C-alpha cells in the first residue's frame, strides 16, 4: 500500500491527491479521489477498495495520522482552493495525512511503513 501511494504521488496523472508543499504530508481532495481513483474498475484500478473509510483505515494501519493545514502547505493549496471556489458546485474536502516515514524525496523510508 505505501509503495502504491508513493508512486501515485510521484505521478502527475492524479490531481485529487498530491504532496503538500513541505513534501511531508499527503493532501487528498476526498470527493474527487473517491470519484476519480477509488471508483475506477478494470486494469487501471489502483486500490482494492472503493470506500474512503476503508482507504483512510488503510492509511492509519500504515502509520499515517491526520494533519492540519499550515503555512508550509499554502502554495498549491491556495491555487487549488481558488479553483474550487470558482466552481459553484464544488464542495470538496481537503484532508491531510502525515507519516514520518513517508516523504517525497526519501523512498527508502517506505520500508518502515509496515502495516500494524
C-alpha positions as MATLAB code, in Angstrom:
seq = 'XXXXXXXXXXXXXXXXXXXXXXXXXXXXXXXXXXXXXXXXXXXXXXXXXXXXXXXXXXXXXXXXXXXXXXXXXXXXXXXXXXXXXXXXXXXXXXXXXXXXXXXXXXXXXXXXXXXX';
ca = [
       0.000    0.000    0.000;
       2.645    2.629    0.869;
       4.590    1.913   -2.334;
       1.442    2.268   -4.477;
       0.574    5.504   -2.717;
       4.092    6.909   -3.095;
       4.167    6.053   -6.838;
       0.766    7.671   -7.249;
       2.004   10.850   -5.611;
       5.095   10.921   -7.828;
       2.891   10.762  -10.917;
       1.260   13.866  -12.346;
      -1.742   11.829  -13.551;
      -3.626   12.221  -10.288;
      -4.992   15.646   -9.417;
      -7.052   14.574   -6.396;
      -4.046   13.539   -4.308;
      -0.763   15.425   -4.018;
       2.192   16.101   -1.826;
       1.691   19.162    0.305;
       4.368   21.790   -0.361;
       6.511   20.559    2.507;
       6.693   17.105    0.814;
       5.951   15.521    4.174;
       2.144   15.457    4.092;
      -0.298   13.956    1.643;
      -3.222   16.211    0.684;
      -6.367   14.474   -0.579;
      -9.408   16.036   -2.214;
     -11.750   13.430   -0.740;
     -14.663   13.825   -3.158;
     -12.534   13.845   -6.317;
     -10.342   10.995   -5.033;
     -13.434    8.874   -4.417;
     -14.824    9.518   -7.888;
     -11.632    9.514   -9.951;
      -9.438    6.937   -8.199;
     -11.342    4.646   -5.870;
     -14.282    4.222   -8.252;
     -12.032    3.010  -11.094;
     -12.606   -0.540  -12.300;
     -10.703   -2.844  -14.581;
      -6.979   -2.971  -15.275;
      -6.338    0.628  -14.165;
      -7.716    0.138  -10.679;
      -5.171    1.323   -8.122;
      -6.579    0.194   -4.766;
      -8.747   -2.762   -3.800;
     -11.334   -0.631   -2.024;
     -13.856    1.851   -3.375;
     -14.600    3.272    0.079;
     -12.933    6.393    1.504;
     -13.446    4.999    5.002;
     -11.505    1.853    4.084;
      -8.804    3.892    2.338;
      -8.315    6.062    5.446;
      -8.294    2.950    7.623;
      -5.504    1.570    5.457;
      -3.563    4.834    5.860;
      -3.981    4.581    9.622;
      -2.776    0.960    9.648;
       0.384    2.078    7.840;
       1.150    4.742   10.449;
      -0.469    7.846    8.923;
      -2.192   10.391   11.130;
      -4.420   13.326   10.265;
      -2.602   16.625    9.924;
      -3.752   20.228    9.823;
      -3.053   22.681    7.016;
      -0.249   25.037    7.920;
       1.608   27.874    6.250;
       4.084   25.460    4.631;
       1.334   23.903    2.534;
      -0.121   27.131    1.190;
       1.404   27.478   -2.310;
      -0.530   24.966   -4.396;
      -3.394   24.778   -1.909;
      -4.244   28.445   -2.310;
      -4.440   27.907   -6.080;
      -6.458   24.724   -5.618;
      -8.906   26.361   -3.209;
      -9.310   29.355   -5.532;
     -10.192   26.995   -8.405;
     -12.655   25.164   -6.150;
     -14.283   28.427   -5.093;
     -14.721   29.403   -8.758;
     -16.736   26.221   -9.390;
     -20.086   26.772   -7.659;
     -20.877   23.056   -7.401;
     -17.580   22.141   -5.754;
     -17.911   21.052   -2.133;
     -14.643   19.207   -1.777;
     -12.990   18.496    1.499;
      -9.213   18.643    1.518;
      -7.666   16.247    4.017;
      -4.050   15.968    5.110;
      -2.251   12.873    6.343;
       1.255   12.568    7.722;
       3.671    9.719    8.335;
       7.263   10.461    9.450;
       8.451    7.599    7.226;
       6.684    8.806    4.085;
       8.474   11.633    2.280;
       8.699   12.700   -1.352;
      12.479   12.644   -1.627;
      13.129    9.607    0.572;
      11.623    6.447   -0.959;
      13.973    4.289    1.126;
      11.805    5.167    4.179;
       8.842    3.260    2.682;
      10.197    0.049    4.201;
       9.351    1.493    7.624;
       5.693    1.990    6.643;
       4.625   -1.504    7.594;
       1.070   -2.414    8.433;
       0.420   -2.661   12.151;
];
